[in-house]
Amino acid sequence: MTFTNLAADADVPAQLLSFSLLNPPSGASVNASNGVFTWRPTIAQSPITHPISVKVADNGSPSLSAIQNFLVTVIKPVKPTMSAPVVSGGRFNFTIAGGIGPDYTILASTNLTTWTSILTSNSPTPPFLFTDPETTNFNQRFYRVLLGP
């Protein structure tokens, strides 16, 4: 989530404005000089509605300020699904479908006990094709998909 907060100072000459967040959710930030708000919620921050307060203050004496409050609802991501696997040209692959936004981490295991991360795809546009380049090195291999961050 990214947006720009706008503010103006009516004084002549205009004073410098500075933006800040009051009690922001973890990971949220605002650029103090240009008001650009950024936040990429984690999976743990869903499904929750988060109150956000942006404050802008001038550098006058006394300093004047304003606060804008709003709510952001982070929806729970769609559970990812994997298509039936296909072996094509000696390569093992499957398609992963799900929601846009989270990272997709593909884990692999040969024993269903020890899992190794083999790919993290940062916020891809599903569905996307995964091809395992190491399938010839194992008698059997299991896969799972986790969402993050």
C-alpha positions as CSV (number, residue, x, y, z in Angstrom):
1,M,0.0,0.0,0.0
2,T,1.4,3.3,-1.0
3,F,-0.2,6.8,-1.2
4,T,0.9,10.4,-0.8
5,N,-0.5,12.6,2.0
6,L,-1.0,16.2,0.9
7,A,-0.9,19.3,3.1
8,A,-0.3,23.0,2.5
9,D,0.7,25.8,4.8
10,A,-1.3,29.1,4.5
11,D,1.5,31.2,5.9
12,V,3.4,33.6,3.6
13,P,6.1,32.5,3.2
14,A,5.0,28.9,3.7
15,Q,6.7,27.0,6.5
16,L,8.3,23.6,6.2
17,L,5.9,20.7,6.8
18,S,6.9,17.4,8.4
19,F,4.8,14.2,8.3
20,S,4.8,11.5,11.0
21,L,2.7,8.5,12.0
22,L,1.1,8.1,15.4
23,N,1.2,4.5,16.7
24,P,1.5,2.9,13.3
25,P,1.1,-0.8,12.6
26,S,4.4,-2.7,12.4
27,G,6.1,-2.1,9.1
28,A,4.2,1.1,8.2
29,S,6.2,4.3,7.5
30,V,5.7,7.8,6.1
31,N,8.4,10.0,4.5
32,A,8.8,13.0,6.8
33,S,9.4,15.5,3.9
34,N,7.1,14.3,1.1
35,G,4.3,12.5,3.0
36,V,4.5,9.2,1.1
37,F,3.0,6.5,3.2
38,T,4.1,2.9,2.6
39,W,3.1,-0.4,4.2
40,R,3.2,-4.0,3.2
41,P,1.2,-5.9,5.8
42,T,2.3,-9.3,6.9
43,I,0.1,-12.4,6.8
44,A,-0.1,-12.1,10.7
45,Q,-1.6,-8.6,10.2
46,S,-4.7,-10.1,8.5
47,P,-7.6,-10.2,8.7
48,I,-7.6,-7.1,10.8
49,T,-8.7,-3.5,10.5
50,H,-5.8,-1.2,11.5
51,P,-6.3,2.4,12.6
52,I,-3.7,4.8,11.1
53,S,-3.1,8.4,12.1
54,V,-0.9,10.7,10.0
55,K,0.3,13.9,11.6
56,V,1.6,16.9,9.7
57,A,3.3,19.8,11.6
58,D,4.9,23.0,10.4
59,N,8.1,24.5,11.7
60,G,6.6,27.7,13.0
61,S,6.6,29.0,16.5
62,P,4.3,27.8,17.9
63,S,4.2,24.8,15.7
64,L,0.8,24.1,14.2
65,S,-0.3,20.6,13.2
66,A,-3.2,18.5,11.9
67,I,-4.0,14.8,12.2
68,Q,-5.9,12.6,9.7
69,N,-7.2,9.3,11.0
70,F,-8.4,6.5,8.8
71,L,-8.8,2.7,8.8
72,V,-7.1,0.1,6.6
73,T,-8.6,-3.4,6.5
74,V,-6.1,-6.1,5.6
75,I,-8.0,-9.0,4.1
76,K,-6.8,-12.6,4.6
77,P,-5.0,-13.9,1.5
78,V,-6.6,-16.6,-0.6
79,K,-5.2,-20.0,0.2
80,P,-2.8,-21.0,-2.6
81,T,-3.5,-24.0,-4.7
82,M,-1.2,-26.2,-6.8
83,S,-2.1,-27.8,-10.1
84,A,-1.4,-31.4,-10.8
85,P,2.3,-31.9,-11.5
86,V,3.6,-32.3,-15.0
87,V,6.9,-33.7,-16.3
88,S,7.8,-32.1,-19.5
89,G,11.1,-32.2,-21.2
90,G,12.6,-34.0,-18.2
91,R,11.5,-31.1,-15.9
92,F,9.0,-31.3,-13.1
93,N,6.6,-28.4,-12.9
94,F,3.2,-27.3,-11.5
95,T,1.2,-24.1,-11.5
96,I,0.5,-22.1,-8.3
97,A,-2.7,-20.1,-8.1
98,G,-3.8,-17.7,-5.3
99,G,-4.2,-14.0,-4.5
100,I,-2.0,-11.1,-5.5
101,G,0.1,-9.5,-2.8
102,P,1.8,-12.0,-0.6
103,D,5.2,-13.7,-1.2
104,Y,5.0,-17.4,-2.2
105,T,7.6,-19.6,-0.7
106,I,7.9,-23.1,-2.1
107,L,9.3,-25.8,0.3
108,A,10.5,-29.2,-0.6
109,S,11.1,-32.4,1.4
110,T,12.1,-36.0,0.7
111,N,10.7,-37.3,4.0
112,L,7.9,-35.0,5.0
113,T,9.8,-34.1,8.2
114,T,12.6,-31.8,7.0
115,W,11.5,-29.0,4.7
116,T,13.8,-26.8,2.7
117,S,12.9,-23.5,1.1
118,I,13.7,-23.7,-2.7
119,L,12.1,-20.6,-4.0
120,T,10.6,-17.4,-2.7
121,S,8.7,-15.4,-5.3
122,N,8.1,-11.8,-4.1
123,S,4.5,-10.9,-4.7
124,P,4.1,-12.6,-8.1
125,T,0.9,-12.3,-10.2
126,P,-0.7,-15.7,-9.9
127,P,-1.1,-18.1,-11.4
128,F,2.6,-18.7,-12.1
129,L,4.5,-21.8,-13.2
130,F,7.1,-23.4,-10.9
131,T,9.8,-25.6,-12.4
132,D,12.0,-27.6,-10.1
133,P,15.5,-27.7,-11.6
134,E,16.6,-30.5,-9.2
135,T,14.0,-33.3,-9.6
136,T,16.5,-35.7,-11.1
137,N,18.5,-35.7,-7.8
138,F,15.7,-37.4,-5.7
139,N,13.8,-40.7,-5.7
140,Q,10.8,-38.7,-4.3
141,R,10.1,-35.1,-3.4
142,F,7.2,-33.4,-1.7
143,Y,6.2,-29.8,-2.0
144,R,4.2,-27.2,-0.1
145,V,3.5,-23.5,-0.6
146,L,3.6,-20.9,2.2
147,L,2.5,-17.3,2.1
148,G,4.5,-14.5,3.6
149,P,5.9,-12.2,4.7
